[in-house]
């Protein structure tokens, strides 16, 4: 999913006082928000059968920066009992599942910060104290 669609939908959900380009508002806001949440969910949250069989290899969690970017959209969808999506529980449940799946993320042994492996917090701290 393109980041500009997420950004467009998030801005519209936040209801700013600025004027939008007409092309940004072609799709009704509720439909756009539902479509974006469904796509984020489909691309990242494995179905329960995929968890058991590990066949959900095509679904992968978004990186932390990507999730931070999409979090405001998910927050807006959930705000006021999902008023912006017509209170549709299925959409709110999917938004919560995306958040829950990403809340379980842990760093990988191959993850690095500034070229330093971050497989454990203590190793990262030890490196910086020693240097």
PAVEXVEX-599470 format. One record per residue (C-alpha): residue in three letters; chain; x, y, z. Coordinates in Angstrom, 2 decimals, padded with zeros to 5 digits. Last residue first. Example, Ala and Ser with C-alpha at 12.3 -4.5 7.8 and 13.67 -1.06 7.14 Angstrom:
@res = ser	chain = A	xx = 013.67	yy = -001.06	zz = 007.14
@res = ala	chain = A	xx = 012.30	yy = -004.50	zz = 007.80
//
This chain:
@res = unk	chain = A	xx = 033.32	yy = 003.32	zz = 023.87
@res = unk	chain = A	xx = 032.86	yy = 000.89	zz = 026.76
@res = unk	chain = A	xx = 029.62	yy = 002.51	zz = 027.91
@res = unk	chain = A	xx = 028.20	yy = 002.53	zz = 024.38
@res = unk	chain = A	xx = 029.03	yy = -001.12	zz = 023.71
@res = unk	chain = A	xx = 027.73	yy = -002.25	zz = 027.11
@res = unk	chain = A	xx = 024.43	yy = -000.44	zz = 026.52
@res = unk	chain = A	xx = 023.88	yy = -002.17	zz = 023.16
@res = unk	chain = A	xx = 024.88	yy = -005.55	zz = 024.62
@res = unk	chain = A	xx = 022.50	yy = -004.98	zz = 027.53
@res = unk	chain = A	xx = 019.58	yy = -004.22	zz = 025.21
@res = unk	chain = A	xx = 019.96	yy = -007.51	zz = 023.42
@res = unk	chain = A	xx = 019.85	yy = -008.35	zz = 019.70
@res = unk	chain = A	xx = 020.70	yy = -004.75	zz = 018.92
@res = unk	chain = A	xx = 023.58	yy = -005.29	zz = 016.51
@res = unk	chain = A	xx = 025.56	yy = -002.05	zz = 015.99
@res = unk	chain = A	xx = 025.69	yy = -000.47	zz = 012.52
@res = unk	chain = A	xx = 023.94	yy = 002.71	zz = 013.65
@res = unk	chain = A	xx = 021.13	yy = 000.60	zz = 015.07
@res = unk	chain = A	xx = 021.06	yy = -002.96	zz = 013.84
@res = unk	chain = A	xx = 018.54	yy = -005.76	zz = 013.46
@res = unk	chain = A	xx = 019.95	yy = -009.18	zz = 012.44
@res = unk	chain = A	xx = 019.17	yy = -010.84	zz = 015.78
@res = unk	chain = A	xx = 015.61	yy = -009.61	zz = 015.38
@res = unk	chain = A	xx = 013.95	yy = -006.96	zz = 017.48
@res = unk	chain = A	xx = 010.60	yy = -007.81	zz = 018.94
@res = unk	chain = A	xx = 007.16	yy = -007.20	zz = 017.55
@res = unk	chain = A	xx = 004.23	yy = -008.08	zz = 019.82
@res = unk	chain = A	xx = 002.78	yy = -004.56	zz = 019.64
@res = unk	chain = A	xx = 002.69	yy = -004.99	zz = 015.85
@res = unk	chain = A	xx = 000.17	yy = -007.82	zz = 016.06
@res = unk	chain = A	xx = -001.91	yy = -005.94	zz = 018.63
@res = unk	chain = A	xx = -002.07	yy = -002.76	zz = 016.52
@res = unk	chain = A	xx = -003.10	yy = -004.66	zz = 013.38
@res = unk	chain = A	xx = -005.63	yy = -006.65	zz = 015.42
@res = unk	chain = A	xx = -007.06	yy = -003.43	zz = 016.86
@res = unk	chain = A	xx = -007.61	yy = -002.03	zz = 013.35
@res = unk	chain = A	xx = -009.24	yy = -005.32	zz = 012.30
@res = unk	chain = A	xx = -011.59	yy = -005.21	zz = 015.30
@res = unk	chain = A	xx = -012.49	yy = -001.58	zz = 014.51
@res = unk	chain = A	xx = -013.33	yy = -002.54	zz = 010.93
@res = unk	chain = A	xx = -015.44	yy = -005.51	zz = 012.04
@res = unk	chain = A	xx = -017.16	yy = -003.38	zz = 014.67
@res = unk	chain = A	xx = -018.49	yy = -000.90	zz = 012.13
@res = unk	chain = A	xx = -019.22	yy = 002.24	zz = 014.15
@res = unk	chain = A	xx = -019.92	yy = 004.23	zz = 010.99
@res = unk	chain = A	xx = -016.27	yy = 004.33	zz = 009.99
@res = unk	chain = A	xx = -015.60	yy = 007.84	zz = 011.34
@res = unk	chain = A	xx = -017.64	yy = 007.09	zz = 014.49
@res = unk	chain = A	xx = -015.41	yy = 004.14	zz = 015.36
@res = unk	chain = A	xx = -016.25	yy = 004.13	zz = 019.05
@res = unk	chain = A	xx = -015.23	yy = 007.79	zz = 019.44
@res = unk	chain = A	xx = -011.66	yy = 007.13	zz = 018.20
@res = unk	chain = A	xx = -010.93	yy = 003.71	zz = 016.68
@res = unk	chain = A	xx = -010.59	yy = 004.90	zz = 013.08
@res = unk	chain = A	xx = -008.60	yy = 007.95	zz = 014.19
@res = unk	chain = A	xx = -006.16	yy = 005.74	zz = 016.13
@res = unk	chain = A	xx = -005.73	yy = 003.41	zz = 013.15
@res = unk	chain = A	xx = -004.90	yy = 006.40	zz = 010.94
@res = unk	chain = A	xx = -002.52	yy = 007.79	zz = 013.55
@res = unk	chain = A	xx = -000.80	yy = 004.39	zz = 013.79
@res = unk	chain = A	xx = -000.02	yy = 004.26	zz = 010.06
@res = unk	chain = A	xx = 003.21	yy = 006.29	zz = 010.25
@res = unk	chain = A	xx = 004.33	yy = 004.62	zz = 013.48
@res = unk	chain = A	xx = 003.70	yy = 001.25	zz = 011.81
@res = unk	chain = A	xx = 005.89	yy = 002.21	zz = 008.87
@res = unk	chain = A	xx = 008.66	yy = 003.37	zz = 011.24
@res = unk	chain = A	xx = 008.41	yy = 000.10	zz = 013.24
@res = unk	chain = A	xx = 008.58	yy = -002.08	zz = 010.13
@res = unk	chain = A	xx = 005.37	yy = -003.63	zz = 008.83
@res = unk	chain = A	xx = 004.52	yy = -007.15	zz = 009.88
@res = unk	chain = A	xx = 004.66	yy = -009.77	zz = 007.17
@res = unk	chain = A	xx = 001.98	yy = -011.72	zz = 005.44
@res = unk	chain = A	xx = 003.10	yy = -013.86	zz = 002.53
@res = unk	chain = A	xx = 004.58	yy = -016.42	zz = 004.91
@res = unk	chain = A	xx = 001.15	yy = -017.06	zz = 006.36
@res = unk	chain = A	xx = 001.57	yy = -020.82	zz = 005.91
@res = unk	chain = A	xx = 002.88	yy = -021.22	zz = 009.45
@res = unk	chain = A	xx = 000.31	yy = -024.00	zz = 009.92
@res = unk	chain = A	xx = -001.01	yy = -022.86	zz = 013.30
@res = unk	chain = A	xx = -000.52	yy = -019.14	zz = 012.70
@res = unk	chain = A	xx = -001.98	yy = -019.45	zz = 009.21
@res = unk	chain = A	xx = -005.16	yy = -021.01	zz = 010.64
@res = unk	chain = A	xx = -005.49	yy = -018.01	zz = 013.01
@res = unk	chain = A	xx = -005.27	yy = -015.58	zz = 010.09
@res = unk	chain = A	xx = -002.00	yy = -013.68	zz = 009.84
@res = unk	chain = A	xx = -002.07	yy = -009.90	zz = 010.31
@res = unk	chain = A	xx = 000.15	yy = -007.93	zz = 007.91
@res = unk	chain = A	xx = -001.13	yy = -007.55	zz = 004.36
@res = unk	chain = A	xx = -004.79	yy = -008.33	zz = 005.06
@res = unk	chain = A	xx = -004.89	yy = -006.00	zz = 008.06
@res = unk	chain = A	xx = -003.31	yy = -003.06	zz = 006.24
@res = unk	chain = A	xx = -005.66	yy = -003.70	zz = 003.30
@res = unk	chain = A	xx = -008.74	yy = -003.84	zz = 005.50
@res = unk	chain = A	xx = -007.71	yy = -000.67	zz = 007.34
@res = unk	chain = A	xx = -007.15	yy = 001.15	zz = 004.02
@res = unk	chain = A	xx = -010.48	yy = 000.03	zz = 002.52
@res = unk	chain = A	xx = -012.44	yy = 000.95	zz = 005.66
@res = unk	chain = A	xx = -010.83	yy = 004.40	zz = 005.76
@res = unk	chain = A	xx = -011.48	yy = 004.99	zz = 002.05
@res = unk	chain = A	xx = -015.11	yy = 003.91	zz = 002.30
@res = unk	chain = A	xx = -015.71	yy = 006.14	zz = 005.32
@res = unk	chain = A	xx = -014.01	yy = 009.09	zz = 003.63
@res = unk	chain = A	xx = -016.07	yy = 008.90	zz = 000.42
@res = unk	chain = A	xx = -013.74	yy = 008.47	zz = -002.56
@res = unk	chain = A	xx = -013.14	yy = 011.52	zz = -004.77
@res = unk	chain = A	xx = -011.81	yy = 013.58	zz = -001.86
@res = unk	chain = A	xx = -008.10	yy = 013.65	zz = -002.61
@res = unk	chain = A	xx = -008.72	yy = 014.46	zz = -006.29
@res = unk	chain = A	xx = -010.56	yy = 017.61	zz = -005.25
@res = unk	chain = A	xx = -007.42	yy = 018.90	zz = -003.56
@res = unk	chain = A	xx = -008.06	yy = 019.50	zz = 000.10
@res = unk	chain = A	xx = -008.81	yy = 022.83	zz = 001.81
@res = unk	chain = A	xx = -007.34	yy = 023.39	zz = 005.25
@res = unk	chain = A	xx = -009.19	yy = 023.34	zz = 008.59
@res = unk	chain = A	xx = -008.08	yy = 019.81	zz = 009.40
@res = unk	chain = A	xx = -010.50	yy = 016.88	zz = 009.66
@res = unk	chain = A	xx = -008.15	yy = 014.35	zz = 011.32
@res = unk	chain = A	xx = -009.83	yy = 011.63	zz = 009.25
@res = unk	chain = A	xx = -008.99	yy = 013.51	zz = 006.03
@res = unk	chain = A	xx = -005.37	yy = 013.80	zz = 007.03
@res = unk	chain = A	xx = -005.21	yy = 010.10	zz = 007.88
@res = unk	chain = A	xx = -006.81	yy = 009.11	zz = 004.57
@res = unk	chain = A	xx = -004.34	yy = 011.16	zz = 002.54
@res = unk	chain = A	xx = -001.36	yy = 009.94	zz = 004.57
@res = unk	chain = A	xx = -002.39	yy = 006.29	zz = 004.22
@res = unk	chain = A	xx = -002.98	yy = 006.76	zz = 000.49
@res = unk	chain = A	xx = 000.35	yy = 008.60	zz = 000.15
@res = unk	chain = A	xx = 002.16	yy = 005.76	zz = 001.90
@res = unk	chain = A	xx = 001.34	yy = 003.39	zz = -000.91
@res = unk	chain = A	xx = 000.00	yy = 000.00	zz = 000.00
//
